[in-house]
């Protein structure tokens, strides 16, 4: 499985505010052109989000179960159906002396063994770029992405 990790520091914002921002999934399309649509449904205490994201001239679509924990400042997610063979990950926010650290991690498998070496690195690069765009859109000049993110 391919893994993507992104980390950044948000100055002047506490973990409650940063967590609220990174879990406001329906805002993501206005922050990143490649994220075409996110619809969040909360029923019976279970949160699911349906995604449409631009990828290589087409669209990847999936629905994931999101498990936000506002007290722990984490939200894990796992695809329940869609275009990936497997897709899961987590948002995590921690307080720092000057603001908050935000971490995004994801693991995925597109389920195309013959094309894995070609397609999955492109998908990882796109995911990394999309999450970086979202973070920049949310926090602007208060965000400093860590090297390698």
N, CA, C and O of each residue as an XYZ file, in Angstrom:
596
protein
N       0.853     -1.188      0.000
C       0.000      0.000      0.000
C       0.887      1.236      0.000
O       1.943      1.257      0.633
N       0.453      2.248     -0.706
C       1.158      3.521     -0.781
C       0.752      4.372      0.420
O      -0.407      4.347      0.833
N       1.692      5.119      0.976
C       1.409      5.987      2.123
C       1.757      7.427      1.790
O       2.712      7.703      1.063
N       0.958      8.341      2.339
C       1.181      9.778      2.195
C       1.106     10.395      3.575
O       0.188     10.112      4.345
N       2.082     11.246      3.885
C       2.105     11.958      5.163
C       2.356     13.434      4.895
O       3.221     13.790      4.095
N       1.605     14.277      5.559
C       1.794     15.724      5.465
C       1.700     16.275      6.871
O       0.829     15.883      7.648
N       2.604     17.191      7.194
C       2.602     17.817      8.508
C       2.861     19.307      8.351
O       3.600     19.737      7.465
N       2.251     20.071      9.212
C       2.458     21.509      9.177
C       2.232     22.120     10.546
O       1.656     21.503     11.441
N       2.700     23.340     10.680
C       2.507     24.117     11.894
C       1.627     25.310     11.568
O       1.854     26.009     10.581
N       0.624     25.539     12.402
C      -0.281     26.667     12.234
C      -0.044     27.601     13.412
O      -0.353     27.263     14.554
N       0.504     28.773     13.130
C       0.816     29.701     14.223
C      -0.433     30.464     14.648
O      -1.276     30.819     13.824
N      -0.530     30.703     15.937
C      -1.581     31.529     16.487
C      -2.965     30.911     16.535
O      -3.935     31.625     16.792
N      -3.096     29.618     16.298
C      -4.410     28.964     16.328
C      -4.345     27.742     17.238
O      -3.442     26.915     17.121
N      -5.302     27.642     18.132
C      -5.344     26.516     19.052
C      -5.849     25.253     18.388
O      -6.437     25.311     17.308
N      -5.627     24.112     19.019
C      -6.014     22.832     18.416
C      -7.514     22.681     18.177
O      -7.909     22.016     17.219
N      -8.360     23.278     19.016
C      -9.808     23.180     18.775
C     -10.180     23.830     17.449
O     -10.946     23.264     16.668
N      -9.633     25.029     17.193
C      -9.945     25.753     15.957
C      -9.366     25.052     14.736
O     -10.030     24.954     13.704
N      -8.134     24.564     14.844
C      -7.503     23.878     13.712
C      -8.244     22.583     13.417
O      -8.486     22.258     12.254
N      -8.605     21.842     14.456
C      -9.344     20.595     14.242
C     -10.694     20.871     13.588
O     -11.093     20.155     12.670
N     -11.397     21.896     14.050
C     -12.690     22.237     13.445
C     -12.518     22.558     11.956
O     -13.362     22.186     11.141
N     -11.441     23.240     11.605
C     -11.207     23.607     10.199
C     -10.913     22.379      9.342
O     -11.492     22.229      8.266
N     -10.021     21.496      9.800
C      -9.628     20.355      8.956
C     -10.694     19.267      8.895
O     -10.600     18.355      8.073
N     -11.691     19.350      9.744
C     -12.780     18.368      9.685
C     -14.048     18.950      9.057
O     -15.084     18.286      9.028
N     -13.972     20.182      8.557
C     -15.087     20.803      7.837
C     -14.968     20.405      6.366
O     -14.681     21.234      5.503
N     -15.192     19.128      6.105
C     -14.920     18.515      4.805
C     -15.671     19.163      3.650
O     -15.142     19.248      2.542
N     -16.883     19.615      3.890
C     -17.686     20.179      2.804
C     -17.097     21.490      2.283
O     -17.497     21.959      1.218
N     -16.165     22.083      3.009
C     -15.483     23.302      2.548
C     -14.344     23.001      1.588
O     -13.895     23.900      0.877
N     -13.870     21.779      1.546
C     -12.674     21.446      0.780
C     -12.766     21.793     -0.715
O     -11.769     22.244     -1.279
N     -13.927     21.601     -1.388
C     -13.971     21.953     -2.808
C     -13.683     23.430     -3.099
O     -13.158     23.752     -4.165
N     -14.016     24.320     -2.179
C     -13.726     25.739     -2.413
C     -12.248     26.055     -2.175
O     -11.781     27.135     -2.539
N     -11.511     25.125     -1.571
C     -10.102     25.348     -1.240
C      -9.145     24.661     -2.204
O      -7.958     24.986     -2.237
N      -9.649     23.716     -2.986
C      -8.799     22.928     -3.881
C      -9.589     22.601     -5.149
O     -10.634     21.953     -5.088
N      -9.083     23.052     -6.293
C      -9.790     22.846     -7.565
C     -10.010     21.377     -7.897
O     -11.015     21.035     -8.521
N      -9.091     20.500     -7.495
C      -9.227     19.080     -7.833
C     -10.300     18.370     -7.014
O     -10.788     17.317     -7.424
N     -10.672     18.926     -5.871
C     -11.743     18.341     -5.069
C     -13.050     18.925     -5.608
O     -13.389     20.078     -5.344
N     -13.760     18.114     -6.355
C     -14.961     18.607     -7.037
C     -16.179     18.655     -6.131
O     -17.011     19.555     -6.250
N     -16.286     17.680     -5.215
C     -17.476     17.637     -4.357
C     -17.194     16.791     -3.130
O     -16.541     15.751     -3.214
N     -17.695     17.247     -1.986
C     -17.708     16.455     -0.761
C     -19.070     16.676     -0.116
O     -19.458     17.809      0.173
N     -19.788     15.580      0.106
C     -21.078     15.649      0.796
C     -20.968     14.838      2.081
O     -20.558     13.677      2.067
N     -21.338     15.463      3.180
C     -21.272     14.803      4.484
C     -22.677     14.456      4.941
O     -23.591     15.279      4.880
N     -22.833     13.213      5.401
C     -24.114     12.739      5.915
C     -23.886     12.214      7.331
O     -23.010     11.382      7.567
N     -24.686     12.712      8.258
C     -24.615     12.245      9.641
C     -25.973     11.671     10.004
O     -26.944     12.406     10.183
N     -26.032     10.347     10.111
C     -27.285      9.716     10.505
C     -26.974      8.598     11.487
O     -25.999      7.862     11.334
N     -27.812      8.493     12.481
C     -27.649      7.492     13.542
C     -26.274      7.590     14.202
O     -25.696      6.579     14.601
N     -25.755      8.813     14.312
C     -24.473      9.026     14.980
C     -23.262      8.600     14.176
O     -22.147      8.602     14.698
N     -23.456      8.232     12.909
C     -22.357      7.801     12.047
C     -22.159      8.848     10.964
O     -23.106      9.227     10.274
N     -20.922      9.312     10.819
C     -20.614     10.285      9.775
C     -20.014      9.578      8.570
O     -19.074      8.792      8.689
N     -20.587      9.879      7.399
C     -20.038      9.398      6.139
C     -19.859     10.595      5.222
O     -20.642     11.544      5.257
N     -18.814     10.537      4.398
C     -18.617     11.596      3.412
C     -18.410     10.958      2.047
O     -17.687      9.973      1.898
N     -19.073     11.553      1.049
C     -18.971     11.094     -0.337
C     -18.110     12.099     -1.098
O     -18.362     13.303     -1.058
N     -17.099     11.593     -1.787
C     -16.077     12.416     -2.439
C     -16.075     12.220     -3.939
O     -16.323     11.121     -4.434
N     -15.787     13.313     -4.672
C     -15.485     13.288     -6.100
C     -14.248     14.158     -6.275
O     -14.267     15.355     -5.989
N     -13.163     13.529     -6.756
C     -11.883     14.217     -6.894
C     -11.325     13.986     -8.292
O     -11.308     12.858     -8.785
N     -10.874     15.051     -8.918
C     -10.273     14.981    -10.252
C      -8.987     14.162    -10.193
O      -8.158     14.344     -9.302
N      -8.836     13.243    -11.173
C      -7.616     12.437    -11.251
C      -7.395     11.988    -12.682
O      -8.227     11.280    -13.249
N      -6.287     12.391    -13.268
C      -5.848     11.971    -14.600
C      -6.942     12.055    -15.664
O      -7.205     11.082    -16.372
N      -7.562     13.196    -15.769
C      -8.576     13.391    -16.801
C      -9.925     12.789    -16.471
O     -10.854     12.883    -17.272
N     -10.050     12.183    -15.326
C     -11.316     11.585    -14.903
C     -11.626     12.002    -13.472
O     -11.168     13.037    -12.989
N     -12.408     11.176    -12.819
C     -12.816     11.454    -11.444
C     -12.731     10.185    -10.611
O     -13.234      9.132    -11.006
N     -12.093     10.296     -9.461
C     -12.148      9.229     -8.462
C     -13.332      9.522     -7.552
O     -13.546     10.668     -7.155
N     -14.095      8.499     -7.223
C     -15.240      8.660     -6.330
C     -15.195      7.588     -5.260
O     -14.865      6.432     -5.526
N     -15.539      7.998     -4.031
C     -15.604      7.044     -2.934
C     -16.450      7.626     -1.809
O     -16.683      8.832     -1.729
N     -16.887      6.743     -0.965
C     -17.572      7.126      0.270
C     -16.777      6.544      1.418
O     -16.368      5.383      1.393
N     -16.565      7.375      2.424
C     -15.795      6.930      3.575
C     -16.581      7.137      4.856
O     -17.459      7.995      4.944
N     -16.243      6.338      5.828
C     -16.771      6.522      7.179
C     -15.745      7.349      7.923
O     -14.570      6.987      7.989
N     -16.194      8.464      8.483
C     -15.322      9.367      9.229
C     -15.631      9.217     10.713
O     -16.793      9.154     11.116
N     -14.582      9.162     11.515
C     -14.766      9.029     12.958
C     -14.048     10.161     13.667
O     -12.916     10.004     14.126
N     -14.730     11.334     13.755
C     -14.114     12.466     14.434
C     -14.129     12.297     15.952
O     -15.109     11.832     16.532
N     -13.034     12.681     16.572
C     -12.907     12.701     18.030
C     -12.443     14.098     18.421
O     -11.242     14.342     18.535
N     -13.390     15.026     18.628
C     -13.016     16.407     18.938
C     -12.175     16.530     20.211
O     -11.299     17.392     20.289
N     -12.429     15.686     21.197
C     -11.646     15.760     22.434
C     -10.192     15.360     22.214
O      -9.284     15.947     22.803
N      -9.976     14.363     21.365
C      -8.623     13.904     21.062
C      -8.008     14.595     19.860
O      -6.855     14.344     19.510
N      -8.792     15.475     19.222
C      -8.338     16.212     18.031
C      -7.847     15.268     16.927
O      -6.831     15.526     16.282
N      -8.585     14.171     16.723
C      -8.262     13.243     15.640
C      -9.538     12.918     14.864
O     -10.644     12.962     15.403
N      -9.355     12.596     13.607
C     -10.450     12.056     12.815
C      -9.865     10.985     11.903
O      -9.059     11.271     11.017
N     -10.286      9.753     12.140
C      -9.869      8.671     11.262
C     -10.928      8.499     10.180
O     -12.092      8.855     10.364
N     -10.499      7.947      9.050
C     -11.429      7.700      7.953
C     -11.044      6.403      7.264
O      -9.883      5.994      7.259
N     -12.057      5.769      6.682
C     -11.854      4.513      5.947
C     -12.914      4.428      4.855
O     -14.105      4.607      5.109
N     -12.455      4.148      3.627
C     -13.392      3.983      2.521
C     -14.302      2.796      2.803
O     -13.848      1.732      3.224
N     -15.605      3.000      2.562
C     -16.542      1.886      2.697
C     -16.979      1.375      1.327
O     -17.385      0.219      1.206
N     -16.904      2.212      0.295
C     -17.035      1.753     -1.089
C     -16.531      2.863     -2.006
O     -16.565      4.047     -1.670
N     -16.061      2.434     -3.183
C     -15.573      3.416     -4.129
C     -14.468      2.882     -5.015
O     -14.293      1.672     -5.160
N     -13.725      3.807     -5.604
C     -12.753      3.472     -6.634
C     -11.443      2.884     -6.119
O     -10.722      2.245     -6.885
N     -11.124      3.079     -4.870
C      -9.909      2.486     -4.301
C     -10.188      1.040     -3.905
O     -11.319      0.684     -3.575
N      -9.161      0.224     -3.939
C      -9.289     -1.104     -3.334
C      -9.304     -0.923     -1.817
O     -10.132     -1.513     -1.122
N      -8.380     -0.102     -1.309
C      -8.300      0.248      0.110
C      -7.909      1.709      0.224
O      -7.086      2.201     -0.548
N      -8.504      2.405      1.194
C      -8.139      3.800      1.468
C      -8.521      4.113      2.898
O      -9.688      3.995      3.271
N      -7.549      4.511      3.704
C      -7.828      4.902      5.084
C      -6.761      5.880      5.545
O      -5.718      6.031      4.909
N      -7.038      6.541      6.660
C      -6.066      7.484      7.184
C      -6.586      8.242      8.379
O      -7.546      7.836      9.034
N      -5.916      9.374      8.653
C      -6.241     10.130      9.859
C      -5.773     11.575      9.729
O      -4.738     11.864      9.129
N      -6.562     12.465     10.305
C      -6.162     13.833     10.607
C      -5.877     13.877     12.107
O      -6.634     13.316     12.899
N      -4.792     14.537     12.496
C      -4.460     14.665     13.919
C      -3.924     16.072     14.170
O      -3.103     16.577     13.404
N      -4.393     16.700     15.246
C      -3.970     18.051     15.602
C      -3.458     18.032     17.027
O      -4.064     17.425     17.910
N      -2.331     18.708     17.246
C      -1.737     18.802     18.587
C      -1.409     20.262     18.878
O      -0.974     20.996     17.991
N      -1.619     20.676     20.119
C      -1.239     22.016     20.524
C       0.273     22.143     20.619
O       0.960     21.190     20.987
N       0.793     23.328     20.283
C       2.216     23.637     20.431
C       2.332     24.937     21.218
O       1.324     25.562     21.549
N       3.539     25.333     21.511
C       3.766     26.572     22.268
C       3.282     27.799     21.503
O       2.919     28.804     22.114
N       3.273     27.728     20.169
C       2.919     28.904     19.362
C       1.656     28.723     18.531
O       1.293     29.621     17.771
N       0.980     27.590     18.654
C      -0.222     27.337     17.861
C      -0.571     25.873     17.863
O      -0.850     25.293     18.912
N      -0.557     25.264     16.673
C      -0.934     23.855     16.556
C      -0.127     23.176     15.458
O       0.270     23.798     14.473
N       0.099     21.889     15.655
C       0.671     21.038     14.622
C      -0.473     20.231     14.030
O      -1.314     19.703     14.757
N      -0.498     20.140     12.712
C      -1.536     19.359     12.033
C      -0.839     18.271     11.220
O       0.157     18.520     10.540
N      -1.385     17.066     11.307
C      -0.816     15.907     10.618
C      -1.921     15.218      9.819
O      -3.028     15.008     10.314
N      -1.599     14.877      8.585
C      -2.491     14.089      7.742
C      -1.713     12.864      7.304
O      -0.567     12.976      6.868
N      -2.323     11.706      7.416
C      -1.700     10.492      6.899
C      -2.776      9.658      6.217
O      -3.931      9.630      6.643
N      -2.371      8.987      5.160
C      -3.307      8.126      4.432
C      -2.538      6.967      3.825
O      -1.358      7.079      3.494
N      -3.248      5.840      3.688
C      -2.727      4.653      3.001
C      -3.751      4.280      1.952
O      -4.956      4.333      2.199
N      -3.267      3.901      0.775
C      -4.219      3.515     -0.254
C      -3.617      2.485     -1.193
O      -2.402      2.345     -1.327
N      -4.524      1.779     -1.829
C      -4.199      0.812     -2.872
C      -5.288      0.974     -3.926
O      -6.472      0.784     -3.645
N      -4.878      1.325     -5.136
C      -5.857      1.499     -6.212
C      -6.339      0.171     -6.786
O      -7.313      0.133     -7.538
N      -5.661     -0.914     -6.431
C      -6.131     -2.231     -6.858
C      -5.835     -2.556     -8.305
O      -6.545     -3.351     -8.921
N      -4.793     -1.949     -8.858
C      -4.415     -2.221    -10.247
C      -2.956     -2.679    -10.242
O      -2.065     -1.882    -10.537
N      -2.695     -3.948     -9.912
C      -1.313     -4.412     -9.749
C      -0.408     -4.133    -10.951
O       0.755     -3.769    -10.774
N      -0.916     -4.296    -12.146
C      -0.077     -4.108    -13.335
C       0.363     -2.654    -13.517
O       1.388     -2.385    -14.142
N      -0.420     -1.721    -12.968
C      -0.103     -0.302    -13.120
C       0.362      0.357    -11.826
O       0.579      1.568    -11.786
N       0.514     -0.433    -10.774
C       0.845      0.103     -9.453
C       2.074      1.015     -9.486
O       2.051      2.102     -8.908
N       3.139      0.584    -10.151
C       4.391      1.347    -10.152
C       4.249      2.686    -10.875
O       5.019      3.610    -10.615
N       3.278      2.800    -11.776
C       3.101      4.039    -12.537
C       2.010      4.918    -11.929
O       2.221      6.115    -11.732
N       0.858      4.344    -11.632
C      -0.314      5.127    -11.234
C      -0.271      5.557     -9.771
O      -0.625      6.693     -9.457
N       0.154      4.675     -8.873
C       0.105      5.024     -7.457
C       1.036      6.179     -7.077
O       0.649      6.988     -6.233
N       2.241      6.305     -7.649
C       3.042      7.497     -7.339
C       2.365      8.796     -7.794
O       2.482      9.826     -7.130
N       1.661      8.741     -8.926
C       0.931      9.919     -9.400
C      -0.211     10.236     -8.445
O      -0.438     11.396     -8.101
N      -0.932      9.198     -8.016
C      -2.031      9.400     -7.066
C      -1.513      9.961     -5.746
O      -2.152     10.831     -5.154
N      -0.367      9.477     -5.277
C       0.216      9.983     -4.031
C       0.600     11.453     -4.178
O       0.360     12.255     -3.275
N       1.191     11.802     -5.310
C       1.574     13.197     -5.563
C       0.332     14.085     -5.595
O       0.335     15.178     -5.027
N      -0.732     13.621     -6.259
C      -1.978     14.387     -6.308
C      -2.589     14.551     -4.921
O      -3.022     15.646     -4.563
N      -2.629     13.479     -4.139
C      -3.187     13.548     -2.792
C      -2.388     14.527     -1.938
O      -2.964     15.349     -1.226
N      -1.076     14.439     -2.011
C      -0.212     15.349     -1.263
C      -0.475     16.800     -1.688
O      -0.576     17.685     -0.838
N      -0.584     17.040     -2.982
C      -0.862     18.394     -3.477
C      -2.227     18.898     -3.064
O      -2.377     20.062     -2.693
N      -3.229     18.025     -3.124
C      -4.581     18.429     -2.733
C      -4.665     18.783     -1.257
O      -5.253     19.802     -0.897
N      -4.085     17.955     -0.404
C      -4.128     18.233      1.036
C      -3.337     19.498      1.347
O      -3.759     20.297      2.183
N      -2.202     19.691      0.690
C      -1.421     20.921      0.896
C      -2.228     22.152      0.485
O      -2.209     23.164      1.185
N      -2.940     22.075     -0.648
C      -3.779     23.191     -1.099
C      -4.889     23.482     -0.101
O      -5.187     24.642      0.187
N      -5.493     22.438      0.422
C      -6.557     22.612      1.415
C      -6.005     23.303      2.662
O      -6.606     24.250      3.169
N      -4.867     22.828      3.149
C      -4.271     23.437      4.343
C      -3.904     24.898      4.095
O      -4.144     25.751      4.950
N      -3.328     25.189      2.939
C      -2.981     26.592      2.613
C      -4.243     27.451      2.528
O      -4.252     28.597      2.977
N      -5.307     26.889      1.948
C      -6.566     27.613      1.863
C      -7.178     27.879      3.224
O      -7.777     28.932      3.445
N      -7.034     26.933      4.137
C      -7.598     27.083      5.479
C      -6.818     28.074      6.329
O      -7.407     28.865      7.065
N      -5.470     28.032      6.228
C      -4.651     28.753      7.201
C      -3.745     29.826      6.611
O      -3.111     30.571      7.358
N      -3.670     29.918      5.283
C      -2.908     30.984      4.636
C      -1.489     31.111      5.150
O      -0.774     30.120      5.293
N      -1.091     32.339      5.424
C       0.290     32.610      5.834
C       0.596     32.128      7.258
O       1.750     32.154      7.685
N      -0.429     31.693      7.987
C      -0.191     31.143      9.332
C       0.308     29.706      9.278
O       0.701     29.146     10.302
N       0.295     29.102      8.088
C       0.709     27.705      7.915
C       2.148     27.631      7.430
O       2.564     28.360      6.530
N       2.887     26.733      8.052
C       4.217     26.401      7.558
C       4.261     24.881      7.406
O       4.292     24.151      8.397
N       4.263     24.413      6.151
C       4.346     22.975      5.906
C       5.773     22.503      6.187
O       6.741     23.195      5.873
N       5.886     21.323      6.780
C       7.190     20.769      7.054
C       7.801     20.244      5.768
O       7.081     19.832      4.859
N       9.109     20.255      5.687
C       9.809     19.757      4.503
C       9.408     18.311      4.231
O       9.207     17.519      5.152
N       9.300     17.992      2.963
C       8.918     16.643      2.574
C       7.418     16.431      2.552
O       6.948     15.364      2.157
N       6.657     17.439      2.973
C       5.196     17.304      2.978
C       4.630     17.668      1.636
O       3.416     17.617      1.443
